[in-house]
């Protein structure tokens, strides 16, 4: 029997999964790390902690086998939008600047000057973001010129891990999509990178499709990971697209819905789609000739955490998700007329209303905390359905929602997603979708499967399908109209208040 390892390098920790070549999970290992924020708007990480965490978790996986040489290939899924600057020896010249960092506001504004409207979105698939690589590198050029000059390569976590493992700095198209540096049309670096940052191709990683064999482990990496030197290193991808692959969201009409602190949604299409009304982010999929359309609700899962911990709990009583799920199910669809807008930090796609704030609308003396909890759950789903509606307006197909994360553990929340969207929901019992996706990439790259579709089918985890309730679906359709109308009124109020205008 041959084995493979998928590594997921996340923002707060790294997880490694050991798979048999037939797709069975043999071992799971995890190691966490932190984020350094020693100044306002700063968020940094030590890249060596990613590598040490990867080495540690891989060693734990390899230890369950009699012979680690049975592990033939590894691949990495990684957080995107984070910048690692390394010198000619591949050593970081400073801590990595995280995608959570917001120091580069002025640099982002400067990069937009002289560009046609929506230049970055229409070319790279993302509006220029002060927290992603292009603006981060510009900040370094302006504020740390000595370190900028010392930098030989500007990398993302995926590229950095590939470099440490194989000695080659290689990235894939999904990973570079979020950097504001890759041109979706040419499938190459955007010319703005060379014009605005005075970089050359030698300063950037090589671009290769996910599943490409980069090489074999270096001697040092093999010792660190406890693997054989002839273990193949397979080019991986951006964690959200690896998760989509791990959930089997690979066909037109598939929707991946990852429900963590933020809720991330990726719709799979057969064509590249742009939308300058909602600015959902298009990108190439890991699967050839497929594309994704990505949007996120930043306060999806955190809205429920906020309500449980700060509203439903006090010193003498700590609310639990078990109790809430039980009691919420006893409240009817629509929470007896109560609406909640989960805009606790403003809202992004599809409204992009930075002035908006969270709100309960329709409270009466009849409502209790479980009505409110149900309204929070429903409000989050209404937001996701607004995104789905924007996709439908673009002619995109929506057949199945493949659900993973916190909401998948709640029977009532899962049913809400099906009822409100009117789309069947597939629930996966393993939350490690990104690492599973990396394992699929390793299996395909190692030649065990002819294509990603075959590999994804072999690695498919246990799935439960939840169908929409037709009666609830009819009720929710009317409620969603009220929800949308309410948002329009609230938005007007918040915008006027932000401008100092009396309503």
N, C-alpha and C positions, 0 to 999 in steps of 0.2 A: 504493500500500500504506500502511495505517495501522499505527501501533505503540503499544505500551503498556508501562508500567514497573511492576513489582512490587518494593517495597522491604521488606526484612526487617530490623528494628531489634532486634538481639539483645543479649545481656548483655555480650559481649566484642567485638562488631563488627557492622557493618551491610553488607548485601549488596543490590545492585540488579541486577535482571534485565530486559533489554530483550526484548520479545516482538513478533512480528508479530501482526496481528489474528487470524491462523489458529492461533496457539498455538506457533509455532516460537521457540526461544530463539536470539536473535541475538547477545547480548553479556552477559557476567557481570562485575561489578566488586565489589570488597570493600575495606573499610577498617576496621581494628581500633581499639580503645581499651581503656582499663583501668578497674579498680575501685579506689576509694580506701578503704583500711581503716586509719585512723590510731589506732583504739582498739579494744579487744576487743569483739566482737559488732557492730561498725559496718561497713557496706558502702555506699558512696555513689558516685554518678557525676555528671559534669557534663552536664546535658541538652544544652548547646550542642554537645557532641561528637557526640551522636546526629545533630543537624541537620547539622553540618558533614560528617559521614561520609555522610549521605544525599545532600547536595548534591554532594559529590565523586564518589560512585559514579554518581549520575544523570548528571553531566556526562560521565563516561567512557563511559557507555552512549550518550548523545546524540551523542557525537563520531564515532561510526561511521556516522551518517546524514548525507547531504548537507544535509538540511533538518530541524532539530529540531522544526519545527512539525508534522512527520508524527506526532509523539508526541502522542496525543490525550488520554490519561488516565493517572493514576498512583494507586496505592493502597498502603497501609502495613500490614504485619504487624509486631507489636511484642511484646516481652517484657511479661508481666503482673505485677501485684503490686507495682510500683515507684511511688513517689509523687513527683510534681513539684509544688511549690508556687510559683505565679507571682503577681506583683502585677497592678495594673490595666492595666499596659502589656504584660502577657504575658511579663515578664522573671522568671526564677527568683529567689526571695528567698534560696535556699540550694541546696546540691547536692541532687540527687534521692536519696531513700532507697531502696536497692535491695531487691528481694524476698529477697536473701541476708542482709539485716540482721536482727539479733535483739535489738535494744536495748529493744523495747517489751513485754517479758514482763509487767511489773507493770500496764501499761496494758491489756493484753489480759485479764488477770485481773479488773481493775476493770470492764471493759465487760461481762464475763459475769455479774457480780453482779446479782442481781435479775431475771435472765432465766430463762425456763423451760429445762429441760434440752434440750440440742441446738438451742437457738433459732437460732443462726446457720446451722448445717448445714441445718436444715429450711426455712429461709427464703432463705438466700443460696446454698446448695449447697456451702458450705465451712465446716468448723469454724473458729472464730475462730483466726487464725494471727497470731502476734506479728510476722511478717515481711511482712504484707500491708497494704494501704492504710489500712483503718479503724484498726488499732492504731497505725500509723505517724503518722497525723494526730492521734490522741489524745495520743501522746507529744509531738508538737510543741506541742499546746495546753498541756500541763502544763509542759514544760521550756523552750520557746521562745515564750512568750506574745507577745512583741513581733513576732516574725516571723509568728506565727499571725494576729495582728491585721492585719498588713501584706498577708497573702495574699488575693488576690481570687478565685483559682480553685485547687482541688486537683485535679490531673490525673494521668493515667497516661501512659506514653510515647506510646501511640497518640494520645491527646487532644492532647498537647503538639505532636506532629509535625503533626497536622491543623491546629492553631492556627497554627503557624509557616508552613505551606504555604498555607492558605486564609484565615487570619484568623478562623476559627471553631473554637471548642473543642467538638469532637464526638467521642463515643465510640460503641462498639457493644455489643451484649449479651454477646458472648463475652468481650470484654476486661474488662467490669465484673464478670463472674462471679467472678473470683478475688479481687476487692477486699474481699469481705465487706460490700459496700455496696449491692448490687443485689438486689432481691427477685424471685425467679424466678416467683412466682405473679402478681404485679402487673405484672411487666416494667417496673419503675420503681425509683427509689431506695427502699431499705428505711427505714421510719420511724425505726429506731434511729440512723440518720445524723443526722437532724434533732434527735432527743431527746437523744442522748448527746454530740454534738459542737457543738450550737448552730449548725449550718450552715443555710443556706437554699439553694434550688435555684439561686440566682444564683452560689453558690460551687462549683457542680459542672458538668461538661460536659453538653451536650445528648445524649440517648440516641437513636440512630437505628440501624436495621438495617444490617449490612454490605451494601455495594453501593449505598447511597444517595449520590447526587451532593451533595457538601457545597457545592461552589462551584468557583471557578477559582483558579489560582495568584495570589497577590498580586504586585504589581510587583517587590517585593524578592525574593520567593521565585523568581520567574521568572528574574531576573538571577543569583541564586545557583546555580540548577540548570541554567541554560543552556537553558531551555525557553520556549515561547511563553506569554504571559499567559492565553490562552484554554484552556490545558491543564486538563482537568477533574480535580478532586481527589475521589476516590471513597472513602467511608468503609470502612476495612479492619477488622481484627480481631485477637484474641489469637493469638500465633504458633502455639500448639499446634493450634488449630482451623483456622487458615490452612493448616497442614501437612496436616491431615486432608483439607481440600478439595483441596490440591495433589496428594494421593495418590489422590483419587477415593473416599475413605471418606465417602460421602454417603448410602448406603442402609442401611436396617435390616439388621443382621447383619454390617456391615462393621466391621473392627477396624483402627485405625491403631496401629502399634507403631514408635515412634521410638526408636532405640537409640544414644544418645550417652553422655555421662558418666552421666547417669541414663537409665533406660528409662521412657518415657511411653506409656501405653496409653489410647486413647479408643475406646469402643464406641458405635456409632451406633444410636439407637433412635427409635421413632415416638412415644414418650411420656416424660414426666418421671419418672425413677426415683430414689428415695432408699433408702439402706441404712444403718441405724444400727448394724449389726454391723461393717461394713467401712469405712464412711464414704468410699466412692468418691464423687467429686464430680460431681453432675449439672450440666448447663449447657445453654443453648440452642445449637444448632449454627448455623453461618453460613447453611446452607440452611434456608429457612422450613419450619416444621412438622416439623423434625427436632431431636433432642436428642443430647447426648453424655453418657457416663459415663466419667470420667477417673480414672486411678490412676497412681502412679509408683513405680518401684523406684529409690531414690536412688543405690544403689551397684551399678547394673546394669553399665554399661560400665566403670566405674572399678574394679570387682573384677578384671576381666581385666588392666587396666593395672597394678594393684597386683601381681598375681601375676607378670606378665612382668618388671616392673622391679625388684621387691623380693625376689622368691623365685627366679625362674628365671634371673636375671642376677646377675653379680658383676663385679668389676673386670676380670677376664681374659676374661669371656664375656658378650656382650650378646645376649639372646634376641630373636628377631624374630617377628612375627606370621606371616610366610610359613612359617618352620620349624615353628612351633607348629601351624598349621593342617594342615600336611602330616603331622606326627607324631600329632596328635590323631585324624586320620581313620583311622590304623592301630590305634588303641585301640578296643575294642568299646564298643557302647552300654552305658551304665551304669558305665563306667570300672572294670570288674572289682570292683564292690562298694564303690567309694569315693564318698562324698557330700560336698558342700560347701554350707555355708549362707552366703550372701553378705550377712550382717548386719553389715558392717564399721562401720556407724554406727547400729546398731539397725535396726529395720524398721518400715515404715509399713503401708499397705494390703496385705493384708487383716488382718494380725495386730495392728499398732500395739503393738509390744513394744519400748519404748525401752531395756530392759535387755539385750536379745539382742545377741550378738556373733557375728562370723564364726567358722566352725569347719569343719575337716575331720573326718569320721567314717568309720572303717573302714580306716585306713591299715595296710598290712602291708609287710614287707620286699620284697615283689614289686613294689609300686607305684613308678613313677618320676615325674619332673616332668610328663611329658605325660599320665599318668593324672590327675595333680592338675589340670592345665590343662583337661582334658576335664571333670572334675568341677566346676570353676568355671563353665564354659560351661553345663553341664547344670543346676547349682544356680540360676543366674540364670533359666533358662527354667522350672524348677519353680515359682519364685516368681511369674512371670507367669501360669502356668497356674492357680495358686491364685486369682488375681484372676478369671481367666476362669470358673473354677468358681463363684465367688461371683455372677457375672453370670448364669450359667445357672440358679442357684437362684432368681433373681429373675424368671425367665421370659424373659430376654433371649435373642435369637437370635444365633448366631455362625456366619457363613458363610465369611468370608475374612479373613486377616491381611495387611494391606498394610504391608510392611516397608521402612524407610528407616534410614540411619545406619550406624554401624560394623559391626554384626552382619551387615548385608546384603552386606558385602564378603567375608565368610567363608562359603564353601560349606558347610562342616561345621556351623557354628553355625546357618545358615539351615535346613539339613535337620533339625537338632535341634528347632528351633521347630515345624516341621511335624510331626515324628514324636511329640514329647511332647504337643503340643496336640491332634493329630489333625485339624488344620485346614489346608487349602491356604494356602500363603504366596505372595504376589505381591511380587517384588523389583523395586524401581525403581532405575534406574541413575543418577538424578540426586538428589543429597542435598539440594538446595535446595527442599525441599517447601514451606516456609513462604512463600518468595518467589514460588514458582509459584502458591501459593494467592492471594497478593496480586495477581498478574497476572490470575488468573481473575476475582477480584472487580472489578478495573479493567475487564476486557473486558465483564463482564455489566453493570456500572454504566454503561459508555459506550454500551450498547445494541447491541453486536455480537452478543449472544446473548440469547435469550428468557428463559433461566433458568440457574441455576448448573449444573444437570445437563448442559445442552448445552455450556456453556463448559468444564466439567471434562473432558468427553469430547474436546473439541477440543485441549485443552492436555495431554492424557494423554501421559506419557513412555513410553519403551520399558520393557516389563515382561516378566519371566520368572516363570513359575508353577512352584512346587515342591510336589509332592504328598507326603503322608505315606507312609512305608514301613510297610506293615501289620504286618510281623514285628517291626520295632522298636517300633511303637506298642503292641503287646501286652506286650513286655518293659518298656517305660517305665511302663505302667499299674501294674505291681507295684512298680517302684522308687519311683514317686511315693507309694504308700501307706507305704513304709518312710521316705521323706523326711518325710512329714507326722508320722508317729509319732516320728521322731527329733527334730523340732522341738518337739513337746510336752514331751519329756523335757528337752531343752536349756533351754527356756523356764522350766520349773520350777526348774532349777538356777540360772539367771541371776537369776531373781526372788528366790530364797532368798539368794543371795550379796549382791544389792543391799540386802536387808533385814538383812544381818548374821547370817543364820540358817545354822547348819551343816547340810549335806545329810545 
